[in-house]
């Protein structure tokens, strides 16, 4: 079991500990549960969906990286497939606050990058901030997405975001988590191909600037992140953050990063390069490259 889970795990009920221990045994636990694993945990613990998600929130929050705020937030996104995806907030010392990933963004992008097609609900240990409410409004789940908070009755995103402005107001038909393919041919080595593949899956209906990032770790593992734009622009999630999110949730450290590749359109109206390079270098990696999509 990864050391970050020890304290949270010790606080769980004994029957849940016994059922969860084999799942967490691998140091590279991917911070997600299959539908079958969720069902097994429910049976062992006697908890229903909501109660189990609340019980597991400390495990999700243990994945947080909060070198600036020291305030851990955990989230669990439930996919329509039945799989559950953990998320946690991430901060990067030496970079800007704008590079921060919120827990809800972490859980949502985790599900999206794992291939989930839609979400039914998200459970979080603190009330979603306005930034996250707007970010979630980009989802194909829409305002019907259920938000579960400890000690409160479930509400929809629409309840938390009244009189919402979102993609449908701009006549956007393809929403976040809908299947997308921008059609750029794969080329180069495995890292380049992973970055291009991530760019092809990016959600960029506002600037039409697809981009993807792939990170190679010392053991050869590759993590990819796709760009996710938002109707309100500022809650947009850069592709680097998507890749770093998967890396962190999978139990890797930033010191494991050996090489980073950014793929973006050569003539795009915006570029990820400067922010990506600055953040990667702040994390201690100097080996960052860019491949132009054309």
C-alpha positions as CSV (number, residue, x, y, z in Angstrom):
1,X,0.0,0.0,0.0
2,X,1.3,3.5,-0.9
3,X,2.3,5.3,2.3
4,X,0.0,8.2,1.5
5,X,-3.0,6.0,2.3
6,X,-1.9,4.7,5.7
7,X,-3.6,7.3,7.9
8,X,-6.9,7.4,5.9
9,X,-7.0,3.6,5.7
10,X,-6.6,3.2,9.5
11,X,-9.7,5.4,10.0
12,X,-12.0,3.1,7.9
13,X,-14.4,0.6,9.4
14,X,-12.8,-2.9,9.9
15,X,-15.0,-4.6,7.3
16,X,-14.2,-2.0,4.7
17,X,-10.5,-2.2,5.5
18,X,-10.5,-5.9,5.0
19,X,-12.2,-5.6,1.6
20,X,-10.2,-2.6,0.4
21,X,-6.7,-3.8,1.5
22,X,-6.2,-6.1,-1.5
23,X,-7.2,-3.2,-3.9
24,X,-4.7,-0.8,-2.3
25,X,-2.0,-3.4,-2.0
26,X,-0.2,-2.2,-5.1
27,X,1.8,1.0,-4.7
28,X,0.6,1.9,-8.2
29,X,-3.1,1.6,-7.3
30,X,-4.7,3.7,-10.2
31,X,-7.1,5.6,-7.9
32,X,-10.1,4.1,-9.5
33,X,-12.5,1.2,-8.8
34,X,-14.2,-1.0,-11.4
35,X,-17.9,-1.6,-11.2
36,X,-17.1,-5.1,-9.9
37,X,-14.8,-3.7,-7.2
38,X,-17.5,-1.2,-6.1
39,X,-20.0,-4.0,-5.8
40,X,-17.6,-6.1,-3.8
41,X,-16.9,-3.2,-1.4
42,X,-20.6,-2.6,-1.0
43,X,-21.3,-6.2,-0.2
44,X,-18.4,-6.4,2.4
45,X,-19.2,-3.1,4.1
46,X,-23.1,-3.1,3.9
47,X,-22.9,0.4,2.6
48,X,-25.0,1.7,-0.3
49,X,-23.5,3.8,-3.2
50,X,-23.6,7.2,-1.4
51,X,-22.5,5.9,2.0
52,X,-19.6,4.0,0.4
53,X,-18.4,7.1,-1.6
54,X,-18.5,9.2,1.6
55,X,-16.5,6.5,3.4
56,X,-13.9,6.5,0.7
57,X,-13.4,10.2,0.5
58,X,-10.5,10.2,2.9
59,X,-8.7,7.8,0.5
60,X,-9.3,10.2,-2.4
61,X,-8.2,13.2,-0.3
62,X,-4.9,11.4,0.6
63,X,-3.9,11.8,-3.1
64,X,-3.9,15.6,-2.7
65,X,-0.7,17.6,-3.3
66,X,-1.1,20.8,-1.3
67,X,2.4,22.3,-0.8
68,X,0.8,25.8,-0.8
69,X,-2.5,25.6,0.9
70,X,-2.0,22.5,3.0
71,X,-5.8,21.9,2.5
72,X,-6.7,18.5,1.1
73,X,-9.9,18.0,-0.9
74,X,-11.0,14.7,-2.2
75,X,-13.6,13.8,-4.8
76,X,-15.1,10.7,-6.4
77,X,-16.7,10.8,-9.8
78,X,-19.1,8.0,-10.6
79,X,-19.2,7.0,-14.2
80,X,-22.3,5.7,-16.0
81,X,-20.2,2.5,-16.6
82,X,-20.3,1.9,-12.8
83,X,-16.6,2.7,-12.4
84,X,-15.5,5.2,-9.8
85,X,-12.7,7.7,-10.3
86,X,-10.8,9.4,-7.4
87,X,-9.7,13.0,-7.6
88,X,-7.8,15.4,-5.4
89,X,-6.5,18.9,-5.5
90,X,-3.0,19.6,-6.8
91,X,-0.7,22.6,-6.3
92,X,2.8,23.1,-7.8
93,X,5.4,25.0,-5.8
94,X,7.5,27.3,-8.0
95,X,4.6,27.7,-10.5
96,X,1.6,30.0,-10.5
97,X,-1.7,29.5,-8.8
98,X,-3.4,29.4,-12.2
99,X,-1.8,25.9,-12.7
100,X,-3.6,24.5,-9.7
101,X,-6.0,21.5,-10.2
102,X,-9.2,21.4,-8.1
103,X,-10.4,18.1,-6.7
104,X,-13.5,18.1,-8.9
105,X,-11.5,18.9,-12.0
106,X,-9.1,16.1,-11.0
107,X,-11.9,13.5,-10.6
108,X,-13.7,14.6,-13.8
109,X,-10.6,14.6,-16.0
110,X,-9.5,11.3,-14.5
111,X,-12.7,9.7,-15.6
112,X,-12.6,11.4,-19.0
113,X,-8.9,10.4,-19.7
114,X,-9.7,6.8,-18.6
115,X,-12.3,6.6,-21.3
116,X,-15.5,7.1,-19.3
117,X,-18.3,8.5,-21.5
118,X,-20.5,10.3,-18.9
119,X,-20.9,10.9,-15.2
120,X,-23.9,10.3,-13.0
121,X,-22.6,12.0,-9.8
122,X,-19.7,13.4,-8.0
123,X,-19.0,13.1,-4.3
124,X,-16.8,15.7,-2.6
125,X,-15.8,16.5,1.0
126,X,-16.2,20.3,0.6
127,X,-18.7,22.5,-1.3
128,X,-17.5,22.9,-4.9
129,X,-16.2,26.4,-5.6
130,X,-17.6,28.6,-8.4
131,X,-14.7,27.6,-10.6
132,X,-15.5,23.9,-10.3
133,X,-19.2,24.4,-10.8
134,X,-18.5,26.2,-14.1
135,X,-16.0,23.5,-15.1
136,X,-18.6,20.7,-14.5
137,X,-21.2,22.6,-16.5
138,X,-19.1,21.7,-19.6
139,X,-19.9,18.0,-19.1
140,X,-22.4,16.1,-21.2
141,X,-24.1,15.2,-17.9
142,X,-25.1,18.9,-17.8
143,X,-26.9,20.5,-15.0
144,X,-28.5,17.1,-14.0
145,X,-25.1,15.9,-12.6
146,X,-25.7,14.9,-8.9
147,X,-23.5,16.6,-6.3
148,X,-23.1,14.7,-3.0
149,X,-21.7,16.5,0.1
150,X,-21.4,15.2,3.6
151,X,-24.3,16.0,5.9
152,X,-26.5,17.3,3.0
153,X,-29.2,15.9,0.8
154,X,-28.0,15.3,-2.8
155,X,-28.6,18.2,-5.2
156,X,-28.0,18.7,-8.9
157,X,-25.3,20.9,-10.4
158,X,-28.2,23.0,-11.6
159,X,-29.1,23.7,-7.9
160,X,-25.6,24.8,-7.2
161,X,-25.3,26.8,-10.5
162,X,-28.6,28.6,-11.0
163,X,-29.1,30.7,-14.1
164,X,-26.1,29.0,-15.6
165,X,-24.1,30.0,-18.6
166,X,-22.5,27.2,-20.5
167,X,-21.8,25.6,-23.9
168,X,-25.4,25.3,-24.9
169,X,-25.7,29.0,-24.7
170,X,-23.0,29.2,-27.4
171,X,-24.7,26.5,-29.5
172,X,-21.9,24.0,-28.8
173,X,-23.2,20.5,-29.6
174,X,-20.2,18.3,-28.6
175,X,-19.6,18.5,-24.9
176,X,-16.9,17.4,-22.5
177,X,-16.7,13.6,-22.3
178,X,-18.3,13.2,-25.7
179,X,-16.1,11.2,-28.1
180,X,-13.9,13.5,-30.2
181,X,-11.2,12.9,-32.8
182,X,-9.4,15.8,-34.5
183,X,-7.8,13.5,-36.9
184,X,-4.1,14.3,-36.7
185,X,-2.0,11.3,-37.8
186,X,0.3,9.7,-35.3
187,X,4.0,10.0,-35.9
188,X,7.3,9.9,-34.1
189,X,8.2,7.8,-31.1
190,X,5.8,6.4,-28.5
191,X,5.8,9.6,-26.4
192,X,5.1,11.8,-29.5
193,X,2.3,9.4,-30.5
194,X,0.8,9.5,-27.1
195,X,0.8,13.4,-27.1
196,X,-0.8,13.5,-30.6
197,X,-3.4,11.0,-29.5
198,X,-4.3,13.1,-26.5
199,X,-4.5,16.2,-28.7
200,X,-6.9,14.4,-31.0
201,X,-9.2,13.7,-28.0
202,X,-9.1,17.3,-26.7
203,X,-12.3,19.3,-26.1
204,X,-11.6,22.7,-27.7
205,X,-14.9,24.0,-29.3
206,X,-14.1,27.7,-28.5
207,X,-10.6,28.3,-29.9
208,X,-10.2,25.2,-32.0
209,X,-6.7,24.7,-30.6
210,X,-6.3,21.0,-29.9
211,X,-3.4,20.0,-27.7
212,X,-2.1,17.1,-25.7
213,X,0.7,16.3,-23.3
214,X,2.5,13.0,-22.7
215,X,4.8,12.4,-19.8
216,X,7.4,9.6,-19.7
217,X,8.5,8.4,-16.3
218,X,11.8,6.8,-15.4
219,X,10.3,3.3,-15.5
220,X,8.9,3.8,-19.0
221,X,5.3,4.5,-17.9
222,X,3.6,7.2,-20.0
223,X,0.7,9.4,-18.8
224,X,-1.2,11.6,-21.3
225,X,-3.5,14.6,-20.8
226,X,-5.9,16.3,-23.2
227,X,-6.9,19.9,-23.3
228,X,-10.4,20.7,-21.9
229,X,-11.8,24.1,-22.7
230,X,-14.7,25.8,-20.9
231,X,-17.4,28.2,-22.0
232,X,-16.2,30.6,-19.3
233,X,-12.6,30.2,-20.5
234,X,-10.8,30.5,-17.1
235,X,-11.9,27.1,-15.7
236,X,-10.3,25.5,-18.8
237,X,-8.0,22.6,-17.8
238,X,-4.6,22.5,-19.7
239,X,-3.3,19.2,-21.1
240,X,-0.3,19.2,-18.8
241,X,-2.6,19.2,-15.7
242,X,-4.5,16.2,-17.1
243,X,-1.3,14.2,-17.5
244,X,0.1,15.3,-14.1
245,X,-3.2,14.4,-12.5
246,X,-3.0,10.8,-13.8
247,X,0.6,10.5,-12.8
248,X,-0.1,11.6,-9.3
249,X,-3.2,9.5,-8.8
250,X,-1.3,6.5,-10.0
251,X,1.2,6.8,-7.2
252,X,4.1,8.4,-9.1
253,X,6.0,11.4,-7.9
254,X,7.1,14.5,-10.0
255,X,10.7,13.4,-9.5
256,X,9.8,10.3,-11.6
257,X,9.3,12.5,-14.7
258,X,12.1,12.1,-17.3
259,X,10.6,13.6,-20.5
260,X,7.6,15.7,-21.5
261,X,6.1,16.1,-25.0
262,X,3.5,18.7,-26.0
263,X,1.6,18.4,-29.2
264,X,-0.4,21.4,-30.4
265,X,-1.5,23.0,-33.7
266,X,1.2,25.1,-35.3
267,X,-1.1,27.9,-36.3
268,X,-3.4,27.8,-33.2
269,X,-4.7,31.1,-31.8
270,X,-3.3,30.2,-28.4
271,X,-0.3,28.1,-27.3
272,X,0.2,25.9,-24.3
273,X,4.0,26.0,-24.7
274,X,5.1,28.7,-22.3
275,X,2.9,27.7,-19.4
276,X,3.6,24.0,-19.9
277,X,7.4,24.5,-20.1
278,X,7.4,26.8,-17.1
279,X,5.5,24.4,-14.9
280,X,7.5,21.3,-16.0
281,X,10.7,23.1,-15.2
282,X,9.4,24.2,-11.8
283,X,8.8,20.5,-11.1
284,X,12.4,19.7,-11.8
285,X,12.3,18.4,-15.4
286,X,14.2,20.2,-18.1
287,X,13.5,17.7,-20.9
288,X,10.5,19.1,-22.6
289,X,9.7,19.1,-26.4
290,X,7.0,20.2,-28.7
291,X,5.6,18.6,-31.8
292,X,3.6,20.8,-34.3
293,X,0.2,19.5,-35.6
294,X,-0.6,20.4,-39.1
